[in-house]
Amino acid sequence: MKKLSWITGILTGLMVLFAALGSVCGAIDQIATDENFYGGMSRAAVAKYLNVEDDLQISAKVTEYIGLDDAAQDAFAKEMAAFMAGETNAQPDILNEKEQQHMMDVRNLTQTAADMSRTYLTIAVILAVVSAWTGARLNSRVKPRLIGGLAAVTVIMVIVQNIVNQVAAGGFETLFVQMHEAIFTNDLWLMDPNTDILIRMMPQPLFEQALLNGTNQALRMFLVVWMMLLVVYEIVSRMIRRHTK
């Protein structure tokens, strides 16, 4: 029974970790395909970057810096969101060849994140069923699940704290550069605001806000998935106990 208890705890911990990974990947996909990210969020970030948030001419100054007015950027946002979602292969004409190649790289990563999200969440469901099968044989079913869940949450918190410490130590820009260097195999992400409109539309404040929004989305998704996994666990566990009596 002790061995079975350990197995149930480990399976539960893995279930939580895969649910968390699936939620993070899902949040990345949601942000990258969100029309508002390329429209309203972008203009708000540019205003913050230019320090004109309280300026009466905020819209005009943002337009002057980016080179697109609200209507033109809204149209751009629709096209870009559709491209990132895989609904079309056509990118906005205002992007130069280098920018389009980079956004193709980003779309490939986004689609990979979406695929990984589905895979991780499927594994989490499978682990929930298997842990329900092993846990149903135990006299005390709550303790192994609790220990396994707490262990997984601890691992997640350590990772999050490590990211927070990196941002605090080197600033968001350092983390941003390190992530791009690790993710991309080319230097297309290194852009010049004098020639590349994409970098003017996407200053650092935009990615800082995206990180906050992504964290909130991942947390909400994780909570929903966790509740669903608990329901799956309980249903399967009861079915097994009823069958074995």
N, C-alpha and C positions, 0 to 999 in steps of 0.2 A: 504493500500500500504506500509505503514511503517513497519508493521509486516512482510509482504512478503519480504521486503528488508532485514530485519534482518535474516529471514530464508535463503534467498539466500546467504547472507554473511557467515552465519554459515556453510551451506552446502559446499560452496567454500573452506572455511578454512579447513574443515574436508577432503575434496578432496585432498588438498595439503598435509596434514599430512599423509594420507594413501598412497599417491603417494611416499612421502619421505620414509615411513616405508618399502614399497614394494621395493624401490630402494636399501635401505640399506641391506635388507635381500637378495636381488638378488646379490649384490656385495659380500656378505659373501659366497654365494654358488659358485660364479665364482672363487673367490680366492682359496677356499678349494678344488676345482676340477681342478685347474690349474696345469698342469704338471710342468711348470717352477718354481712354488713355492717350489716343492720338489727337483728340480734340480739346475738350474742356480742361482736362487735367494738364495737358501740355501747355495751354495758354496760361493757366494759373501758375504753373511751375516757372514759366518764362518771366511772368510778372514778379514772382518772388526772387528769381535770379537777378533781375534788373533793379530790384528794390523799388518797384513802382506800384505796389499793391494798393496803396492809399492815394495814388495819383488820380486826378480827375480825368487825365488823358491816358488811362491805363490801356484801353483797347487800342488806341492809336499807336502807342509806344511799343506794345507787344507786336502789333502788325508791322511796324517799321523794322523791328529787330528780326522777326522771322522772315518777313517778305510775303506773308499771306494774311488776308483779313479773315474775320470769323467765318464767313460763308465759304471761302476757299478752303480753309482748314477743315471745316466740317465735311466738305466733299472729299478731301484727302483722307480724313479719318475713316469714312465709310469704305473707301477703296482699300485702305491699308488693313482694316479689320477683316474685310472679306478675303483679302489675300492671305492673311495670317491664319484664318480659319480654314483655308484650303478650298474656299468656294470659287476662287478664280486664280489664275496664274498671272494675271496682269497686275502690274504695280503702277502707282501714280506716275505720270509722265514727268513730274517736277523733280523726281529723284534721278541723279546721274547714275552712270553704270556702276561705279564703286558702291554707292548707297544701295542700289538694287541687289547687288551681289551679297552685300552684308545682310540685308533683310531676308534674302533667300536662306542664308545660313541660320538666321534667327528663326525663320519659319520651320526649318528642319528640326531645330532644337525644341521648338514649341510642340510640334507634332510628336516628337519622341517623348516629351514630357506627358502628353496626353495618353500615349500608348502605355507608358510606364505607370501612369495613374490607374488605368484600368487593370493592368497586370497586378500591381501591388494590392489593389482593393479586392481583386479576385482571390489572391493568395490569402489575404486577411480573412475572407469568408471561409475558405477551406480550412484554415487554422482554427477558426471558431467552431466549425463542425467537428474537427478532430479532437480539439480540447474538450468539447462537450461530451464526446464519446469516452475519453479517458477520465474526465471529471465525474461522470455519472456513476462510476464504480467506487467513488470515494465516499466515506461517511461524512467527512467535512469538505464540502465543495467550494466554500467561499474563500477559505484561507489560501489555497494554492493560486486561485485567480487573483486575489488581492496582492499577494507577494509578486506574482509575475507582472501584473499591471503596474505596480509601483516601481519595479525594477526598470521596466521599459520607459516609464515617465521620467525616471531619474536620468536615464541615458539621454532622452530628448532634452531635458532641462540643461544637462551639461553641455550639449552641443549648442543650444541656444545661448547659453551664458558665454561660451567661447566666442561665438559670433559677436555678441554684444561687447565683449572685452576687446576684440579686434577693432571694432568700430570706434570704441572709446580711446584706444591707444593710438591708432593710426588715422582715425577719421574715416568717414564713409568712402571718400575718394580712393584711399588705399585698398580697401576691401573690393571696391568696384573694379579697379584695375587688376587686382589679383584674380578675381573671378573671370574677367574677360581673357586674361592670359591663359587661364586653366581651361576654359571652355572652348575658345576658338583656336583653330590651327593656322590662322592667318592674321594679318594686321589691318584688315579692312575696317575694323571698329575704331581705328585711330582716324578721326576726321578733323577737317579744318572748317571752322565756322565761316570763313571767308568764301569757301567754295561749296560746302555741303550744308544744304538746308536742314537735313535730318538732325544734325547736332545742335542747330539753333532751336529746333522744336523740342529737343530732348536734353535740357540741361540737367545738372546733378540733382536739383530739388525734385524733378519728376521721378527719378529712380528712388530717391529717399521716400517719397510718398508712396510709390509703388511697393516698396518693401513693407511699409506699414500696412497698406491695404492688403497685400498678399498674405501677410502674417494673420491678419484678421479673417480673411477668407479661408485660409488653411485651418485656422482654429475652429471656425464655424462648421466647415466641412468635416473636420475630424470628430467634432461632437455629434453630428448627425450620423456619421458612419459608426461611431462607437455605440450609440444607442441601438442602431440596427443590428450590430454584431451581438450585442447583449441579448436582443430579442431572438436572433438565430440560435445563439448558445442555449438559451433557456428552453426554446421549443425543442431543439434536438435532444438536449439533456433529458427533458421530461419524457420524450418519446422512447428514449433508450431505457430509462428507469422503468417505464410502464411495460416495456417489452420483456425486460429481464426479470420482472417480479413473477 
